[in-house]
Amino acid sequence: MRFLLDSCVSGQLKQALTAEGHDVEWCGDWPQDPGDGAVLAYAHEQRRVLLTLDKDFGELAILKGAPHAGILRLSGLRLAEHASSTLAVLDRHGAELEQGALITVTPGRLRIRHPR
């Protein structure tokens, strides 16, 4: 799967996903942060699922109708849980993400919003 990791996500997650064979780009490697709208637009143009800790992307996608190629948001998890939680979601719901779902993972809970 193709991912764009928001700059707020640890580079360790990039390594974990790459080790599993995923194509991963990390905004932390970019020279500057272009802003949430530009990050979401880039992920959509490149057909990359956006992985973030930031709820603003969901608001852009849901409230403002910004196009996206799927969003996975991790919320309230410890850094040590990011990789295992992400890989578990991909195992169970990867196809939904590729179809443009917005998935939020919190401790003990998973919310999936399917595209219309």
Secondary structure, DSSP 8 states (H G I E B T S, - for coil): -EEEE-TTS-HHHHHHHHHTT-EEEEGGGSSS---HHHHHHHHHHTT-EEEES-THHHHHHHTS----S-EEEE-S--HHHHHHHHHHHHHHHHHHHHTT-EEEEETTEEEEE---
